[in-house]
């Protein structure tokens, strides 16, 4: 049997990350393609990152643009933060479930096609204003 369930739950709640975030699961784009776009916006201000994503020709940039807008809206509405003071603190992609399909080949054989999916996570943070006095 589990012991001290309430104490453990309180400890988990204390250690939970307080930063605003957004997650998109099951996006039908390969994680390697998404990672190329995420590396360009990592560490940038939200306004600059949105401008970059708007003009990138990559297919995943539209999905990441919507996700970044969602994370920014979460920060404004749920955490009472100002959108101009936010940066993309962390962003990563992990592989989701892979869809297996068959491709017919000669002599009755077949090749496998792997249609990969992605789970994309974006975490925002406030810019530290001023220095320590």
C-alpha positions in Angstrom: 0.0 0.0 0.0 1.1 3.6 -0.6 2.0 5.5 2.4 1.8 9.3 3.1 -0.2 9.9 -0.2 -1.3 13.4 0.9 2.2 14.5 1.9 3.7 13.2 -1.4 1.0 15.0 -3.4 1.7 18.3 -1.5 5.4 17.9 -2.2 4.8 17.3 -5.9 2.6 20.4 -6.0 5.3 22.6 -4.4 7.9 21.4 -6.9 5.7 21.9 -9.9 7.0 24.4 -12.5 5.1 27.7 -12.3 6.0 28.9 -15.8 3.3 29.2 -18.5 3.5 26.5 -21.2 1.6 24.9 -24.1 1.7 21.3 -25.4 0.6 20.0 -28.8 0.4 16.2 -29.0 0.1 13.9 -32.0 1.1 16.5 -34.6 1.6 14.7 -38.0 5.1 16.1 -38.7 8.4 14.3 -38.1 10.2 15.3 -34.9 13.4 16.0 -36.8 11.6 18.5 -39.0 10.0 20.2 -36.0 13.3 20.4 -34.1 14.9 22.5 -36.9 12.3 25.2 -36.4 12.4 25.0 -32.6 16.1 25.6 -32.5 15.7 28.9 -34.4 13.2 30.4 -31.8 14.8 29.0 -28.6 15.8 31.8 -26.2 14.2 34.6 -28.3 11.5 37.1 -27.2 8.0 35.9 -27.9 7.3 38.8 -30.4 10.6 38.1 -32.3 9.9 34.4 -32.3 6.4 35.0 -33.8 7.8 37.2 -36.5 10.4 34.6 -37.4 7.8 31.8 -37.5 5.4 33.8 -39.7 7.9 34.0 -42.5 9.7 30.6 -42.3 8.9 28.3 -45.2 8.9 25.1 -43.2 5.7 23.2 -42.8 6.0 22.9 -39.0 6.3 26.7 -38.5 2.6 27.2 -38.7 1.9 24.6 -36.0 4.6 26.1 -33.8 3.3 29.6 -34.4 -0.1 28.6 -33.1 1.4 26.8 -30.1 3.5 29.8 -29.2 0.4 32.1 -29.4 -1.4 29.6 -27.1 1.5 29.7 -24.6 1.5 33.5 -24.7 -2.3 33.6 -24.1 -1.9 31.2 -21.2 0.7 33.5 -19.7 -1.5 36.5 -20.0 -4.8 35.0 -18.9 -3.8 32.4 -16.3 -0.5 33.8 -14.9 -1.2 37.6 -15.3 2.0 38.2 -17.2 2.8 40.8 -19.9 3.4 39.3 -23.3 6.2 41.8 -24.1 8.3 40.6 -21.2 8.2 36.9 -22.2 10.9 34.8 -23.8 10.9 31.2 -25.1 12.7 29.6 -22.1 12.5 26.0 -23.2 11.1 24.2 -26.2 11.4 20.6 -27.3 9.9 17.9 -29.4 9.5 14.2 -28.6 8.3 11.4 -30.9 4.7 10.4 -30.7 3.1 7.2 -31.9 4.3 6.1 -35.3 1.7 5.1 -37.9 2.8 2.0 -39.9 1.7 1.8 -43.5 2.5 -0.5 -46.4 3.8 0.4 -49.9 3.3 -2.2 -52.6 6.5 -3.3 -54.4 7.2 -5.7 -57.3 6.6 -9.4 -57.1 3.9 -9.1 -54.5 6.2 -7.8 -51.8 5.8 -4.6 -49.8 7.8 -1.9 -48.0 7.0 -0.3 -44.7 6.3 3.4 -44.5 6.7 5.0 -41.1 4.5 8.1 -40.7 6.0 9.8 -37.6 4.1 12.1 -35.2 5.4 14.6 -32.6 4.6 16.0 -29.2 5.8 19.6 -29.0 6.2 21.5 -25.8 6.9 25.3 -25.4 7.7 26.9 -22.0 7.8 30.6 -21.6 9.5 32.7 -18.9 9.7 36.4 -17.9 12.8 38.5 -18.7 14.7 39.4 -15.6 14.5 43.2 -15.2 17.4 45.1 -13.8 20.2 43.7 -11.7 20.7 42.9 -8.0 21.4 45.9 -5.8 
